[in-house]
Amino acid sequence: MSLDIVVKQKKLLKKKLDIGILETICREQGLRFGVPTSLTSLDEYEGGRDIDGMTFLVYDAARIGRGFFFSLQGRTECCFSLSIPATQHDTEKMLAAVATACRALGTDTYVKDGEEVKNVADIPAFAAEFQAFNASVLANSLAEEFQLIFGAVYPIMLDADFRAKAQAADEGTRMQLFEAYLDERQQQDYYYARPQIYGNGQSYIAVLVVVEANPSIVPLKPFLLPDCGIPVDTEVEWALNVVCDPGGPDQEMLHFSFEKFAEAAGLASFPRFDGFAVIVDLPREKIEQLRPFAED
């Protein structure tokens, strides 16, 4: 579910847009942008001025939520998309970005969800209307036990304690708690252990990788992500590899079944990241303790 907005030029002779319009938006609103290469990877953009057909994720590094998506259509229109439930801050930033785009394109209107034309002057009223709807979606989401939120930096599973606390709060406090929860977990620099899938169409193995002394987000119970290339309900064999001495003369990789690693490492005892994952940090001493449990 998302809020989709398009800003179109009214003039007959339309200006050809490039990355400059995104740079203007980010400069005015204090935002950053990157290229989402997967649901768990956001890379810096290193291309040229022409960005037609590309999608960017835009976010505020000072208050990281889910961000919003930006793209150009036909090099003449700006397209914005906000995933719901959104944080209030992300909503405000995207609507401010829409207003910036309208000024830059010389128009006072924008198209909402493909059909409804709205005036820029009415953005404050629309923001209040949308926030009420957004808050109701969040309230419903909190009732779902397995609720994965794709943030600007990491996927985050809302934990039971947070869901209970947020459900008990009033609407305004609930939105503040949601925003703070996402920001707190995304301000830290971790590696997200994304599963690498190998298979022949009949059987599959999914491998998580953890690097020595590199704090990594590892699920307590592994699961497939929607963009992994196979249906998320596919039965797979799970494994975890540990890279020792990365980039050094003695670099090697230890292979474990996921169950064996979880048991030997005491996975559940590591610091929690969210409702479904922990932060695994393996110094060499810990890795040597695990070595006897590795497979040949």
C-alpha positions, -999 to +999 in steps of 0.1 A: +000+000+000+014+034-009+006+071-015+016+079-051+019+114-064+029+127-099+040+163-106+034+172-143+045+202-163+017+223-178+036+240-206+033+227-241+071+227-245+082+207-215+116+210-198+137+178-200+145+168-164+176+150-150+191+143-117+192+181-110+156+181-099+163+154-073+194+172-061+173+204-057+147+186-037+173+170-014+192+202-010+161+222+000+147+195+023+180+183+039+176+148+024+198+121+010+192+096-018+205+062-029+197+035-054+178+005-039+194-025-055+173-049-034+150-048-004+181-049+018+206-028-001+208+009-008+238+020-029+252+055-036+243+068-071+274+070-093+258+075-127+253+104-150+227+132-153+201+111-172+180+092-146+149+084-167+136+050-158+156+048-125+141+047-090+157+063-060+150+060-023+151+094-005+154+097+032+164+120+061+196+107+077+188+126+109+156+107+114+155+075+095+122+060+088+111+043+055+119+072+032+101+076-001+107+067-037+114+091-065+116+086-102+112+105-135+086+096-161+094+104-197+120+129-185+092+154-179+073+143-148+083+137-111+069+106-095+068+101-057+057+071-037+054+067+001+050+032+016+022+029+042+023+028+072+048+057+070+063+078+097+049+113+101+083+128+094+086+109+061+051+120+051+060+156+058+093+154+039+077+138+009+049+164+007+074+192+011+094+175-018+062+175-039+058+212-033+095+218-042+090+199-075+058+219-083+077+252-079+106+239-100+082+227-128+061+258-127+028+242-117+004+246-087-012+211-089-002+175-086-019+141-093-027+118-064-030+080-069-033+084-106-066+103-108-073+130-082-058+164-089-049+185-059-036+220-054-003+227-037-019+253-015-040+225+000-011+203+011-014+211+048-051+200+047-043+169+027-014+160+051-038+160+080-063+139+061-036+114+051-021+112+085-054+101+100-056+073+074-019+064+079-024+062+116-053+037+111-031+015+089-004+015+115-029+005+142-040-024+121-005-034+113+004-036+150-021-064+154-001-086+130+025-108+148+048-112+117+050-076+106+081-068+085+087-031+078+111-022+050+129+008+064+152+031+044+183+012+056+171-022+071+141-045+071+127-044+106+104-068+124+083-051+150+089-068+183+061-079+207+070-054+234+069-025+210+036-036+195+020-039+229+033-005+240+022+012+208-012-004+208-019+009+243-009+044+234-031+072+219-028+078+182-003+107+184+020+089+208+017+057+187+031+075+156+059+090+177+068+056+190+068+041+155+091+068+142+115+066+171+116+027+169+126+028+132+152+055+136+168+040+167+174+007+148+187+023+116+212+048+130+236+019+138+260+006+111+254-031+107+257-056+079+224-072+070+229-109+065+208-113+034+203-150+023+221-161-009+200-187-027+215-216-046+194-243-063+185-263-094+148-257-095+140-287-073+161-282-042+176-251-027+200-240-001+199-205+015+232-193+029+237-164+054+272-149+057+288-133+088+322-117+087+347-118+116+344-087+139+317-072+116+284-068+136+257-084+115+219-086+117+210-123+118+175-137+121+167-160+150+147-181+125+157-175+089+131-166+062+131-158+026+126-122+014+101-113-013+128-104-038+150-135-033+141-150-067+120-179-055+086-181-038+089-172-001+072-204+009+098-226-009+113-252+013+150-246+016+180-259+036+195-231+057+232-226+063+255-199+077+291-192+066+316-173+088+344-154+070+376-154+090+405-129+086+386-111+057+410-097+031+440-110+050+466-137+042+447-163+063+412-157+050+390-187+052+353-196+054+337-219+079+305-236+069+277-244+094+242-256+091+221-228+105+207-250+133+242-261+144+255-225+144+225-212+163+230-239+189+268-237+192+269-199+192+240-194+215+223-173+189+194-162+212+218-148+237+232-121+213+218-085+216+184-081+200+180-060+169+142-063+165+115-088+170+131-114+149+168-108+147+200-103+168+233-086+163+260-112+158+296-099+164+322-127+162+357-119+173+384-144+165+383-160+199+346-167+195+351-181+160+378-205+173+353-218+199+328-225+171+353-241+147+348-277+160+311-274+150+319-264+114+312-288+085+340-300+061 
